[in-house]
């Protein structure tokens, strides 16, 4: 399947400036990050020179692929690059807040060097960098693919997202339903719940996306079937005496910009409008209503990992209050889990609100990963960090009269190179000992994974973790 990458696009030739030296070309950029013209004068690539590439067909105000070559480009300021229809029809600007025909471009690759491209504008001509300050759509694009043609660009991928949005969007409306339904049918099945119940575990945290509330016809590119998968999970949980924590892992607009939050292009829009909060509350209401009578419903997690400062404390608190009320409309016994924000924040910032809620839980995630401080730690330093630093962090958010605490995600994985089985066993044991003190418990991320140490099933079956 195809994904939505971010691209940096470098001009090979600038009006004769760099005729032969491809590596010293300049980068295309939206002046001031958007709202004005497109220039080609940047010697280094920063955020302004990184374009959000999005397939372009309009479905319910969402952007999708027209075909394998047609795209919209969204710039740093969230405007879309397009042909300046108010001018001479060949100027290139980034002023539109919504894409249309004028903002739809076709990328044509050189068959001999896929990184060399031409960008065809909707007026039928190709973009060219005439000077560092003048990028226009008026080239015939017929001078070959050499450095002497200002319509030739070098395109380098700088990152990609690999979430459900990208999978379903990449496979397209004809193939995505079959791909996803086969995944749901085979990846997590009844025997997995039997395995969980037989190995000392008593609950499962199940991540879902906001589009599950629209099943069986969620907004494209998402496809129907996830609700049936969750229904199956509840049936299996009831059969094997397991509890379920429904975890809203992807909220409308994305609460953190990462692929697992359903983001289409790394943008973080959740909480910036009342609409995204209202829509998310409706999803929680739907889930609580549907499963309130199940003996396996143990908790509803209102949102996973909102990221500060994009997700402000005020917007998160506003949502948590409304989400808590939505759950309580249907059940007085289910716990309500509220994830601490990631990024800059105060670990107890939710306490004034959550302490007033009955059966409330604060979710914290602890990984010896994703931060530079762990890059060069030894085996023992990682284990000491768990016993000392993580223990202190957990103690700080665990109070006698406040909400319960939940280490909702951890994994026996680290940055250490060459660690042996015994080292992994010690890391896992340290974390289970410390996180076992959490008043609501812990959850391993995840049950199954292609990366062995991230798979609790593999870790148990191979003697790395003993419960």
C-alpha positions as CSV (number, residue, x, y, z in Angstrom):
1,X,0.0,0.0,0.0
2,X,1.1,3.6,-0.6
3,X,1.6,6.0,2.3
4,X,1.5,9.8,2.6
5,X,5.1,10.9,2.9
6,X,6.5,14.3,3.6
7,X,8.7,15.6,0.8
8,X,11.4,18.2,0.5
9,X,11.6,19.4,-3.1
10,X,14.9,21.0,-4.3
11,X,15.3,23.0,-7.5
12,X,18.0,21.6,-9.7
13,X,18.4,24.8,-11.7
14,X,17.6,28.4,-10.8
15,X,17.6,30.4,-14.0
16,X,21.1,29.3,-14.9
17,X,22.6,29.7,-11.4
18,X,23.3,26.0,-10.9
19,X,23.7,24.5,-14.3
20,X,25.8,21.4,-13.4
21,X,26.0,21.2,-9.6
22,X,22.8,19.3,-8.5
23,X,23.9,19.0,-4.9
24,X,24.1,22.7,-4.4
25,X,20.6,23.4,-5.5
26,X,18.1,25.4,-3.4
27,X,14.9,24.3,-1.7
28,X,11.4,25.3,-2.6
29,X,9.7,27.1,0.3
30,X,6.5,28.9,1.2
31,X,7.5,32.4,2.0
32,X,6.7,33.1,5.7
33,X,5.5,29.5,5.9
34,X,2.4,30.2,3.8
35,X,0.0,32.9,2.8
36,X,2.1,34.3,0.0
37,X,4.3,33.2,-2.9
38,X,6.5,30.1,-3.4
39,X,10.2,30.8,-3.7
40,X,13.3,28.7,-4.4
41,X,16.0,30.3,-2.4
42,X,16.6,28.2,0.7
43,X,20.0,26.7,1.1
44,X,18.9,24.4,4.0
45,X,15.6,22.6,4.6
46,X,13.6,23.5,7.7
47,X,10.0,23.1,8.5
48,X,9.0,25.7,5.9
49,X,10.6,23.7,3.2
50,X,8.8,20.4,4.1
51,X,5.5,20.0,2.3
52,X,2.6,17.9,3.5
53,X,1.8,15.7,0.5
54,X,-1.8,14.6,0.4
55,X,-3.7,12.6,-2.3
56,X,-6.4,14.8,-3.7
57,X,-9.9,13.8,-4.2
58,X,-12.6,15.4,-2.1
59,X,-14.7,13.1,0.0
60,X,-16.6,14.7,2.9
61,X,-14.1,17.5,3.2
62,X,-11.2,15.1,3.3
63,X,-8.3,14.8,0.9
64,X,-7.5,11.7,-1.0
65,X,-5.6,10.4,-4.0
66,X,-7.0,11.1,-7.4
67,X,-4.5,8.6,-8.8
68,X,-0.9,7.6,-8.2
69,X,0.5,10.9,-9.5
70,X,-2.0,13.6,-8.4
71,X,-1.4,15.5,-5.2
72,X,-2.1,18.6,-3.1
73,X,0.8,20.2,-1.3
74,X,0.0,21.8,2.1
75,X,2.6,24.1,3.6
76,X,3.8,24.9,7.1
77,X,1.0,27.4,7.6
78,X,-1.6,24.8,6.4
79,X,-2.4,26.6,3.2
80,X,-2.3,24.7,-0.1
81,X,0.0,25.5,-3.0
82,X,-1.9,26.5,-6.1
83,X,-1.8,28.5,-9.3
84,X,-2.6,32.2,-8.7
85,X,-5.8,32.5,-10.6
86,X,-6.2,36.1,-9.6
87,X,-3.0,37.0,-11.4
88,X,-1.6,36.0,-14.7
89,X,-2.5,32.3,-14.2
90,X,1.1,31.1,-14.0
91,X,2.2,32.4,-10.5
92,X,2.5,29.9,-7.7
93,X,1.2,30.8,-4.3
94,X,0.2,29.2,-1.0
95,X,-2.9,31.1,0.1
96,X,-5.9,28.7,-0.2
97,X,-7.1,27.1,3.0
98,X,-8.9,24.4,1.1
99,X,-7.7,22.6,-2.0
100,X,-9.5,22.6,-5.4
101,X,-8.7,22.2,-9.0
102,X,-6.1,25.0,-8.9
103,X,-4.3,23.3,-6.0
104,X,-4.0,19.9,-7.7
105,X,-0.7,18.9,-9.2
106,X,0.7,15.9,-11.0
107,X,4.1,14.6,-10.2
108,X,5.9,13.0,-13.1
109,X,9.1,11.0,-12.4
110,X,12.1,10.4,-14.6
111,X,12.1,6.7,-15.5
112,X,15.9,6.6,-15.1
113,X,16.0,8.5,-11.8
114,X,12.8,8.3,-9.7
115,X,14.0,11.2,-7.5
116,X,14.0,13.6,-10.5
117,X,10.5,14.9,-11.1
118,X,8.5,17.5,-12.9
119,X,5.5,19.0,-11.3
120,X,2.6,19.6,-13.7
121,X,0.2,22.4,-12.7
122,X,-3.6,22.3,-13.4
123,X,-3.0,24.9,-16.3
124,X,-1.2,22.1,-18.2
125,X,2.3,23.6,-17.8
126,X,5.2,22.6,-15.5
127,X,6.6,24.4,-12.5
128,X,10.0,26.0,-13.0
129,X,12.3,28.0,-10.8
130,X,13.1,31.0,-13.0
131,X,15.0,32.7,-10.2
132,X,15.3,32.2,-6.5
133,X,12.2,34.5,-6.0
134,X,10.1,33.5,-9.0
135,X,8.5,30.1,-9.3
136,X,6.0,29.8,-12.1
137,X,3.8,27.3,-14.0
138,X,4.7,28.0,-17.6
139,X,7.3,25.5,-18.6
140,X,6.8,23.1,-21.5
141,X,9.1,20.6,-19.8
142,X,10.7,19.4,-22.9
143,X,14.4,19.9,-22.4
144,X,15.2,16.5,-21.0
145,X,16.1,15.7,-17.4
146,X,19.4,17.5,-17.1
147,X,20.6,20.2,-14.7
148,X,20.0,22.8,-17.3
149,X,16.2,22.6,-17.1
150,X,14.7,24.7,-14.4
151,X,11.5,22.5,-14.5
152,X,13.4,19.5,-13.1
153,X,13.3,19.0,-9.4
154,X,14.9,16.6,-7.0
155,X,12.4,15.1,-4.6
156,X,13.6,13.4,-1.4
157,X,11.3,11.7,1.1
158,X,12.1,12.8,4.7
159,X,9.6,10.7,6.6
160,X,6.4,8.7,6.3
161,X,3.3,7.8,8.3
162,X,2.2,4.2,8.5
163,X,-1.2,4.3,10.3
164,X,-4.6,3.0,9.4
165,X,-5.3,6.2,7.5
166,X,-2.3,5.6,5.2
167,X,-3.0,1.9,4.9
168,X,-6.6,2.3,3.8
169,X,-5.9,5.4,1.7
170,X,-3.0,3.6,0.0
171,X,-5.0,0.5,-0.9
172,X,-7.9,2.6,-2.1
173,X,-11.7,2.0,-1.8
174,X,-11.7,-1.1,-3.9
175,X,-9.0,-3.1,-2.1
176,X,-8.9,-1.6,1.5
177,X,-12.1,-3.3,2.7
178,X,-10.7,-6.7,1.8
179,X,-7.3,-6.0,3.3
180,X,-8.6,-4.7,6.6
181,X,-11.3,-7.3,7.1
182,X,-8.7,-10.0,6.5
183,X,-6.5,-8.4,9.2
184,X,-9.4,-8.2,11.7
185,X,-10.3,-11.8,10.9
186,X,-6.9,-13.2,11.5
187,X,-4.7,-11.0,13.6
188,X,-6.4,-11.1,17.0
189,X,-8.7,-14.2,17.4
190,X,-10.5,-16.1,20.2
191,X,-7.4,-18.2,21.1
192,X,-5.5,-15.0,21.9
193,X,-8.1,-14.2,24.6
194,X,-7.7,-17.7,25.9
195,X,-3.9,-17.2,26.0
196,X,-4.3,-14.0,27.9
197,X,-6.5,-15.6,30.5
198,X,-4.2,-18.6,30.9
199,X,-1.1,-16.4,31.5
200,X,-1.9,-14.4,34.6
201,X,-3.5,-11.4,32.9
202,X,-7.0,-10.3,33.7
203,X,-7.7,-7.4,31.3
204,X,-7.0,-6.1,27.8
205,X,-6.7,-2.5,26.7
206,X,-8.2,-2.2,23.2
207,X,-7.3,0.8,21.0
208,X,-10.0,2.1,18.7
209,X,-10.3,5.0,16.2
210,X,-13.0,7.6,16.3
211,X,-14.5,6.3,13.0
212,X,-15.7,3.2,14.8
213,X,-18.8,5.1,15.8
214,X,-19.7,5.5,12.1
215,X,-19.4,1.8,11.3
216,X,-20.3,0.2,8.9
217,X,-19.9,3.3,6.7
218,X,-17.1,5.4,8.3
219,X,-15.8,8.4,6.4
220,X,-13.2,7.4,3.7
221,X,-10.6,6.2,3.5
222,X,-11.5,4.2,6.6
223,X,-13.6,1.1,6.0
224,X,-16.2,-0.7,7.9
225,X,-15.5,-3.7,10.1
226,X,-13.7,-2.4,13.2
227,X,-17.0,-2.4,15.3
228,X,-17.6,-6.0,14.6
229,X,-14.0,-6.7,15.7
230,X,-14.6,-4.9,19.0
231,X,-17.9,-6.8,19.4
232,X,-16.0,-10.1,19.0
233,X,-13.4,-9.0,21.6
234,X,-16.1,-8.4,24.1
235,X,-17.7,-11.8,23.5
236,X,-14.3,-13.5,23.9
237,X,-13.5,-11.4,27.0
238,X,-16.8,-12.5,28.6
239,X,-16.1,-16.1,27.7
240,X,-12.7,-16.2,29.3
241,X,-13.5,-13.9,32.3
242,X,-11.4,-10.9,31.1
243,X,-12.0,-7.2,31.6
244,X,-11.9,-4.7,28.7
245,X,-10.6,-1.2,28.7
246,X,-11.8,0.6,25.6
247,X,-9.1,3.1,24.6
248,X,-10.0,5.9,22.2
249,X,-6.6,5.9,20.5
250,X,-7.4,8.1,17.6
251,X,-9.5,11.3,18.0
252,X,-11.0,13.5,15.3
253,X,-8.3,15.7,13.9
254,X,-5.5,13.8,15.7
255,X,-4.6,14.6,19.3
256,X,-0.8,14.2,18.7
257,X,0.0,14.1,15.0
258,X,1.3,10.5,15.1
259,X,0.0,7.8,12.8
260,X,-1.6,5.8,15.6
261,X,-3.9,8.8,16.2
262,X,-5.3,8.6,12.7
263,X,-3.4,11.6,11.5
264,X,-3.3,12.0,7.7
265,X,-0.2,14.2,7.5
266,X,1.3,14.7,11.0
267,X,-1.0,17.6,11.7
268,X,-2.5,17.9,15.2
269,X,-6.0,19.5,15.0
270,X,-7.9,17.9,17.9
271,X,-9.0,20.4,20.6
272,X,-8.5,23.4,18.5
273,X,-12.2,23.7,17.7
274,X,-15.3,22.9,19.7
275,X,-16.4,20.6,16.9
276,X,-13.5,18.2,17.4
277,X,-14.3,18.0,21.1
278,X,-18.0,17.6,20.6
279,X,-17.4,14.9,18.0
280,X,-15.1,13.0,20.3
281,X,-17.6,13.1,23.2
282,X,-20.2,11.6,20.8
283,X,-17.8,8.7,20.1
284,X,-17.4,8.1,23.8
285,X,-21.2,8.2,24.3
286,X,-21.6,5.7,21.5
287,X,-19.0,3.3,23.0
288,X,-20.3,3.6,26.6
289,X,-23.9,3.0,25.5
290,X,-23.0,0.0,23.3
291,X,-21.0,-1.9,26.0
292,X,-22.4,-0.6,29.3
293,X,-24.3,-3.8,30.0
294,X,-21.4,-6.1,29.2
295,X,-19.9,-7.7,32.4
296,X,-16.5,-7.3,30.8
297,X,-16.6,-3.5,30.4
298,X,-14.1,-2.3,33.1
299,X,-13.1,1.1,31.9
300,X,-13.3,3.7,29.1
301,X,-10.2,5.6,28.3
302,X,-11.3,9.0,26.9
303,X,-8.3,9.6,24.7
304,X,-4.8,8.3,24.3
305,X,-1.7,10.5,24.6
306,X,-2.8,14.1,23.9
307,X,0.3,16.0,23.1
308,X,1.1,19.4,24.6
309,X,1.4,22.2,23.8
310,X,-0.9,21.5,20.8
311,X,-3.5,19.9,23.1
312,X,-3.9,22.6,25.7
313,X,-4.7,21.9,29.3
314,X,-7.9,23.8,29.0
315,X,-9.1,21.9,26.0
316,X,-8.2,18.6,27.6
317,X,-10.0,19.4,30.8
318,X,-13.0,20.6,28.9
319,X,-13.1,17.3,27.0
320,X,-12.5,15.1,30.0
321,X,-15.4,16.7,31.9
322,X,-17.7,16.1,29.0
323,X,-16.4,12.7,28.3
324,X,-16.7,11.6,31.9
325,X,-20.3,12.8,31.9
326,X,-21.0,10.8,28.7
327,X,-19.7,7.6,30.3
328,X,-21.7,8.2,33.4
329,X,-24.9,8.6,31.4
330,X,-24.7,4.9,30.7
331,X,-22.8,3.3,33.5
332,X,-21.9,4.2,37.1
333,X,-19.5,1.3,37.6
334,X,-17.1,1.6,34.7
335,X,-13.8,3.4,35.5
336,X,-13.0,6.5,33.4
337,X,-9.4,6.7,32.4
338,X,-7.8,10.0,31.5
339,X,-4.4,10.0,29.9
340,X,-1.8,12.5,31.0
341,X,-0.6,14.8,28.3
342,X,2.7,14.0,26.7
343,X,5.2,16.8,26.1
344,X,5.6,19.8,28.5
345,X,3.2,19.4,31.4
346,X,2.9,19.0,35.1
347,X,2.2,15.3,36.1
348,X,-0.5,16.2,38.5
349,X,-2.2,18.8,36.4
350,X,-5.4,16.7,36.1
351,X,-5.7,16.0,39.8
352,X,-8.0,19.0,40.7
353,X,-10.5,17.8,38.1
354,X,-10.1,14.0,38.4
355,X,-10.2,14.0,42.2
356,X,-13.8,15.1,42.0
357,X,-14.8,12.2,39.8
358,X,-15.8,8.8,41.1
359,X,-13.8,5.8,39.8
360,X,-11.4,8.0,37.9
361,X,-7.9,6.9,36.7
362,X,-4.9,8.8,35.4
363,X,-2.9,7.0,32.7
364,X,0.8,7.4,32.4
365,X,3.1,5.8,29.8
366,X,6.7,4.9,30.6
367,X,9.2,3.9,27.9
368,X,13.0,3.8,28.1
369,X,12.9,4.9,24.6
370,X,12.1,7.9,22.4
371,X,14.4,10.3,24.3
372,X,18.0,11.1,23.7
373,X,18.9,10.4,27.4
374,X,18.4,6.7,26.8
375,X,20.6,6.4,23.7
376,X,23.8,5.5,25.5
377,X,22.5,4.0,28.7
378,X,23.9,0.6,29.7
379,X,21.8,-2.4,30.8
380,X,22.3,-1.6,34.4
381,X,21.6,2.1,34.0
382,X,18.3,1.4,32.3
383,X,17.3,-1.0,35.1
384,X,18.4,1.5,37.7
385,X,16.4,4.2,36.0
386,X,13.3,2.0,36.3
387,X,13.8,1.4,40.0
388,X,14.7,5.0,40.8
389,X,13.3,7.5,38.4
390,X,10.2,5.6,37.3
391,X,9.4,4.6,40.8
392,X,9.6,8.3,41.9
393,X,7.5,9.4,38.9
394,X,4.8,6.8,39.7
395,X,4.9,7.7,43.4
396,X,4.3,11.3,42.6
397,X,1.1,10.7,40.8
398,X,-0.1,8.0,43.2
399,X,-2.0,9.6,46.1
400,X,-4.3,8.2,48.8
401,X,-7.2,10.6,48.0
402,X,-6.7,11.2,44.3
403,X,-7.5,9.3,41.2
404,X,-6.1,5.8,40.7
405,X,-2.9,5.4,38.6
406,X,-2.5,3.2,35.5
407,X,0.8,2.5,33.6
408,X,-1.2,2.1,30.5
409,X,1.8,1.4,28.2
410,X,5.3,0.0,28.8
411,X,7.5,-2.4,26.9
412,X,10.6,-4.5,27.7
413,X,12.6,-2.8,25.0
414,X,15.4,-0.2,25.0
415,X,18.2,1.4,23.1
416,X,20.9,-1.0,24.4
417,X,22.7,-2.8,21.6
418,X,23.7,-6.5,22.1
419,X,21.6,-7.1,25.2
420,X,21.1,-10.8,26.0
421,X,18.0,-12.7,27.1
422,X,18.9,-12.3,30.8
423,X,19.2,-8.6,30.4
424,X,15.7,-8.4,28.9
425,X,14.4,-10.6,31.7
426,X,15.8,-8.2,34.3
427,X,14.4,-5.2,32.5
428,X,10.9,-6.8,32.3
429,X,11.1,-7.9,35.9
430,X,12.1,-4.4,37.1
431,X,9.2,-2.8,35.3
432,X,6.6,-5.3,36.5
433,X,7.8,-4.8,40.0
434,X,7.6,-1.0,39.9
435,X,4.5,-0.6,37.7
436,X,2.8,-3.3,39.7
437,X,2.5,-0.7,42.4
438,X,0.2,1.4,40.3
439,X,-3.2,1.4,42.0
440,X,-5.1,0.6,38.8
441,X,-2.4,-1.8,37.3
442,X,-0.4,-1.8,34.0
443,X,-0.8,-2.8,30.4
444,X,2.0,-4.0,28.1
445,X,2.2,-2.5,24.6
446,X,1.4,-4.8,22.9
447,X,0.1,-8.4,22.8
448,X,1.4,-9.1,19.3
449,X,4.0,-7.3,17.2
450,X,6.3,-8.2,14.4
451,X,9.1,-6.8,16.6
452,X,9.7,-9.6,19.1
453,X,10.3,-7.7,22.3
454,X,7.2,-5.5,21.7
455,X,5.1,-8.7,21.5
456,X,4.0,-9.9,25.0
457,X,2.9,-13.2,23.5
458,X,6.4,-13.8,22.1
459,X,8.1,-12.6,25.3
460,X,6.0,-15.1,27.4
461,X,6.3,-18.0,25.0
462,X,10.1,-17.6,24.8
463,X,10.7,-17.2,28.5
464,X,11.5,-13.5,28.6
465,X,8.5,-12.6,30.8
466,X,7.0,-14.7,33.5
467,X,3.7,-13.5,35.1
